[in-house]
Amino acid sequence: MSDDLSLKWYVAVIVVRAKVVGEWADDYLIDHQVRLLRAPDAETAYSMALDLGAAESQSYKNSDGAVITWEFCGLADLDEVRAPELESGVEVYSWRGRGQPDDAVLSKEKLAVFWLAENADRRVEDLLG
């Protein structure tokens, strides 16, 4: 899409689950994907988010021959980004809850960018075990 000023930014939280076919029935790896969308209105953004989620559904065999299935489950949220301009440090999404801050704060090695790098060679079923 162009840089048309009538377009707004939206953030969608797409929920996808992974399972190893035949190995367990109720234990899934859940992936929450936060995606930025540019659309003229909320309805269009919603349709775009559903299309992105549907594109995440796939199955493949891992190196052990097990079939891994990723399935789009739906949206956890869709909201308009109200920042006037996207730039480093701008807030694009937030959520609120009650509890202790220590329960929400992760150490550096548990932050996604570092955890994913550390576990890049591990299998889904090993991560769930």
N, C-alpha and C positions, 0 to 999 in steps of 0.2 A: 504494500500500500504506500501511497505517497505521504508527504509531510503535510497533508491537508489539515488545517486548523480545526475543522469540524470533527475530526477523529479524536477519540479519547483513549487513554490508556486504561486497561483493566488488568487485574491480577486474578488468575484462576489457580485453584489448588486441585490438581488432578490426583485421584487415588487409583493406584494400580496394585494388584496383588500378584505374587509369584508363588507357584507351588511345583513340586516335583510330582509328576503324575504317578499315582499308585503308591506313594510312600507315606502320605498322611492325608487326613481328610479335613481337619479343622485348624491347622496351624499354617499360617501364611506369612510370607515376608511382605510387608505393606510399604509401598513407595508413595510418598506424598510429593508430587512435583509442583513447584510454584512456577507458573508460566506468565509472562507478560504478553498481553494482546493489545492490538490497536484496532478499534472498531468505532463505528458511528454511534452505537447505542448498546445498551445492556443485552437486548435480545440477540443481536448479531454476535456480541462477545460470547454469549452463552453457547450459541451454535458452533462458533469457532473452537471453544474449549471442549465441547463434546467431540468434535472432529479430531482434535489433537489427542484426546484420551483414547478414542477408538483406534487411532493409528499406533498406539502403544501395545495393543493386543497382539501377541505373537507366541509361537511355540517353536522350540528347537531342541535338538539333542545336545547334551553337554559331552565332555570328553569321556565320561563313563558310560555313555549311551542312554542315560536317563532323559526323559522328555521333560523339559522345563516349560511351563506355561505362564505367561504374563497376561493378565486379564484386566481390562479397564472396568472399574467398579462404579465410577461416578465422580461427582465434584464434591469436595469438602467445603469449598467456598468460591465465590466470585464477587469481586468488589471493584469499584472504580478507584484508580490511583488519583488522588486529589492533589498531588504535587504539581506545581505549575510547569516544571521542567525536569526531565530526567538527567541527573548528574551524579557523580560519586557521592555517596552518603545519603541520598534522598530516601525517605521512607516510602516503600512501595507496598508493604503489607505488615500487619500486626495482629496479634490476638491477645485477649486478656483472660486471666484465670485467677483463682485464689489458691493460696498455699505459701510455702516457704520458697524464697528465691533460690536457696541452695538446691532445691529439687529441680529447678529449671536450668541452672547454669552448668555447663559441661566443661570439663578440662580440655585443653588444647588437643590432646590426642583423640578425644572423642568427637570433636567437631568434624562434620562431614568431609571436608576437603582433606583432612589428615587421615581420618578413619578409612575413607575409600582408597587412598593411596596405599595404606598399610595392608588392606585386605583385598587388593585388586586381583590377586591370584587364587583367592579362596572360592570354593563352590558355594552356591546358595544353600544347599542342604547342610554344609559345615557351619555356616553362619547361623542357621536356625537351631542347630544341635546344642 
